Amino acid sequence: MRAGRRTGSYNLAVTAIRWITTALFILSVPVFLLLSNVRIAAMEQRVYGYSFSHYDVEAITGVDREQLDRAAAEMIQYFKDDEPLLTTRVRIEGQEQPLFSPRETLHMRDVKKLFQRAFFFQEASFVYLVTYVVTVFLWARERSLRKLARECLYAGVFTAALLAVAAAAMLAGFDSLFRQFHLVSFSNDFWELDPAVDHLVQMFPEGFWFRVSLLVGFVTLVEGLALAGAAYATLGWLSQPEPVRPPARRPAEGTGAAS
């Protein structure tokens, strides 16, 4: 009786662990895809250049394009290094001065911390996905390729659905979501800047963030659909029955070579 209870408890624990690890796998897919696209956008200087060109930043800030591009490169480097503060300097009307005010500089410090947390979760989700596939499916061989494909299908559909809902919410009220994001992400009000005087919001106005958010969300949605499509095609391929081979013909009696 006790052995049966122990066996039942063990099977229940194994089932629970498998369910949890599978759920984490499905959740890790959208986290990895979304944060990977965020990371690419944050580290791509052409994204910054789009804002400078589209929103006429040179005329608004009084900073020429060469200096703006240099400032963008320094911001990207700032997100990578260990410098505590961003100290970009520019020349405006012949006078050299800091590009950002102390308040903007402190906000950029908070933005850097936010990006670092996002990059950590992106890397952690990648490690989990690889570990899950290698450990569960290749090393332990606990589940078949069919089940892996099915879980990828679920993850892809979940990713696409999640991003579709997020896109609808952004289209319905981006201003409110943008404010709520800042309230949740930052513990201070350094992000409340004045577009009339603060270069940071002049360089990257809210319209820029709306467009970038939609682009990142759209790319992630497409990636989710692509994953789901590949998984669905794999399931279809695995479901095809193996072709039946005709039995080998035996030579008729008396037809052998003459001796």
C-alpha positions in Angstrom: 0.0 0.0 0.0 2.8 2.4 1.0 4.7 1.6 -2.1 1.7 2.3 -4.3 1.2 5.7 -2.6 4.8 6.6 -3.1 4.6 5.6 -6.7 1.4 7.7 -7.1 3.0 10.7 -5.5 6.1 10.3 -7.6 4.0 10.1 -10.8 2.0 13.2 -9.7 5.2 15.1 -9.0 6.7 14.2 -12.4 3.5 15.2 -14.1 3.5 18.6 -12.3 7.1 19.2 -13.2 6.5 18.4 -16.8 3.5 20.7 -16.9 5.4 23.6 -15.3 8.4 23.2 -17.6 6.2 23.0 -20.6 4.3 26.1 -19.6 7.5 28.0 -19.0 8.7 27.0 -22.4 5.6 28.3 -24.1 5.8 31.6 -22.0 9.5 32.0 -22.8 9.0 32.0 -26.5 7.1 35.4 -26.7 9.5 36.8 -24.0 12.5 35.9 -26.0 11.1 37.1 -29.3 9.8 40.4 -28.0 12.8 41.3 -26.0 15.2 40.3 -28.8 13.4 42.7 -31.1 13.5 45.4 -28.4 17.2 44.8 -28.1 17.8 45.0 -31.8 15.8 48.3 -32.0 17.7 49.8 -29.0 21.1 48.9 -30.6 20.3 49.9 -34.2 21.5 53.4 -35.0 19.2 53.6 -38.0 16.2 53.6 -35.6 17.5 56.7 -34.0 18.3 58.2 -37.4 14.7 57.7 -38.4 13.5 59.9 -35.6 16.0 62.6 -36.4 14.8 62.7 -40.0 11.1 62.1 -39.6 10.6 64.6 -36.8 12.9 67.4 -38.0 15.1 67.1 -34.9 17.9 69.3 -36.3 15.6 72.3 -36.5 13.9 71.7 -33.2 17.0 71.2 -31.1 19.5 73.4 -33.0 21.9 70.4 -33.1 23.2 69.4 -36.5 22.7 65.9 -37.9 26.4 64.9 -37.5 26.2 65.7 -33.8 22.9 63.9 -33.4 24.3 60.8 -35.0 27.2 60.9 -32.7 24.9 61.4 -29.7 22.9 58.3 -30.9 26.1 56.2 -31.1 27.1 57.4 -27.6 23.7 56.4 -26.3 24.0 52.9 -27.8 27.4 52.5 -26.3 26.1 53.8 -22.9 23.5 51.0 -22.9 26.4 48.5 -23.3 29.1 49.8 -20.9 29.3 50.4 -17.2 29.3 54.2 -17.2 26.9 55.6 -14.5 25.9 58.7 -16.5 25.6 59.8 -20.1 27.8 62.8 -20.7 27.3 63.7 -24.3 28.3 67.2 -25.2 27.5 69.2 -28.4 28.1 72.6 -29.9 25.1 74.8 -30.3 25.5 78.3 -31.8 29.2 78.0 -31.3 29.0 77.1 -27.6 29.9 73.6 -26.3 27.4 72.4 -23.7 25.9 69.1 -22.4 23.2 67.8 -24.7 21.0 66.7 -21.8 20.1 68.4 -18.6 20.7 66.8 -15.2 17.1 65.6 -15.1 17.4 64.0 -18.5 20.7 62.5 -17.5 19.2 60.9 -14.5 16.3 59.6 -16.5 18.7 58.0 -19.0 20.3 56.3 -16.1 17.0 54.7 -15.2 16.4 53.8 -18.9 19.8 52.1 -18.9 18.8 50.0 -15.9 15.5 49.1 -17.5 17.2 48.0 -20.7 19.7 45.9 -18.7 16.8 44.1 -17.0 15.1 43.5 -20.3 18.4 42.2 -21.8 18.9 39.9 -18.8 15.4 38.4 -19.3 16.0 38.0 -23.0 19.2 36.1 -22.4 17.6 34.0 -19.6 14.7 33.1 -21.8 17.1 32.0 -24.5 19.1 29.9 -22.1 15.9 28.2 -20.8 14.6 27.5 -24.3 17.9 25.9 -25.4 18.2 24.0 -22.1 14.6 22.7 -22.4 15.0 21.4 -25.9 18.4 19.8 -25.3 17.6 18.3 -21.9 14.0 17.2 -22.4 14.0 16.2 -26.1 17.5 15.4 -27.1 19.3 14.2 -23.9 16.5 12.7 -21.8 14.3 11.8 -24.9 11.2 11.9 -22.8 9.0 13.2 -25.5 8.8 12.8 -29.2 9.4 15.4 -31.9 5.7 15.5 -32.5 5.1 16.8 -29.0 7.9 19.4 -29.4 6.3 20.6 -32.6 2.9 20.8 -30.9 4.4 22.9 -28.0 6.0 25.2 -30.6 2.6 25.5 -32.3 1.0 26.5 -29.0 3.9 29.0 -28.3 3.7 30.6 -31.7 -0.1 31.0 -31.5 0.2 32.4 -28.0 2.8 34.8 -29.1 0.8 36.0 -32.1 -2.4 36.3 -30.0 -0.6 38.2 -27.2 0.9 40.7 -29.6 -2.3 41.2 -31.5 -4.1 42.1 -28.3 -1.2 44.5 -27.4 -1.4 46.1 -30.8 -5.1 46.6 -30.5 -4.6 48.2 -27.1 -1.9 50.6 -28.4 -4.1 51.6 -31.3 -7.0 52.3 -29.0 -5.1 54.4 -26.5 -1.3 54.6 -26.8 -1.1 57.8 -24.8 -2.6 56.2 -21.7 -0.5 53.0 -22.1 2.7 55.1 -22.6 2.1 56.9 -19.3 1.2 53.8 -17.4 4.3 52.1 -18.7 6.4 54.9 -17.2 4.6 54.9 -13.9 5.2 51.2 -13.6 8.7 51.1 -14.9 10.2 54.1 -13.0 10.1 55.0 -9.3 10.6 58.7 -9.9 9.2 61.5 -12.1 12.4 62.2 -14.1 10.7 60.9 -17.2 8.2 63.9 -17.1 10.2 66.2 -19.4 9.2 69.4 -21.2 9.2 69.1 -25.0 9.8 72.8 -25.3 13.2 72.7 -23.7 14.4 69.1 -23.0 16.4 67.6 -25.9 15.6 64.0 -25.0 11.9 64.3 -25.8 12.7 66.5 -28.8 14.9 63.8 -30.2 12.5 61.0 -29.4 8.9 62.3 -29.2 5.9 60.2 -28.3 5.1 59.6 -32.0 8.4 57.9 -32.4 7.8 55.5 -29.6 4.4 54.7 -31.0 5.8 53.8 -34.4 8.7 51.8 -32.9 6.4 49.9 -30.5 4.1 49.0 -33.4 7.0 47.9 -35.5 8.5 45.7 -32.7 5.1 44.3 -32.0 4.4 43.6 -35.7 7.7 41.8 -36.2 7.2 39.7 -33.1 3.7 38.8 -34.2 5.0 37.7 -37.6 7.7 35.6 -35.9 5.1 34.0 -33.7 3.0 33.1 -36.8 6.1 31.8 -38.6 6.9 29.6 -35.7 3.3 28.3 -35.5 3.3 27.7 -39.3 6.6 25.8 -39.2 5.3 23.7 -36.3 2.1 23.0 -38.0 3.9 21.9 -41.2 6.1 19.7 -39.1 3.1 18.0 -37.5 1.6 17.4 -40.9 4.9 15.9 -42.2 5.1 13.6 -39.1 1.5 12.5 -39.6 2.1 11.2 -43.1 2.2 7.4 -43.1 5.3 5.7 -44.3 5.0 4.3 -47.9 4.4 0.6 -48.0 7.2 -1.1 -49.8 6.2 -4.1 -52.0 7.8 -7.4 -50.9 10.9 -8.4 -52.8 10.2 -10.9 -55.6 11.5 -14.3 -55.4 12.9 -16.0 -58.5 10.6 -18.6 -59.9 11.7 -22.2 -59.5 13.7 -23.6 -62.4 14.7 -20.2 -63.7 18.2 -20.2 -62.2 21.3 -20.1 -64.4 22.3 -23.3 -66.2 25.1 -25.2 -64.6 
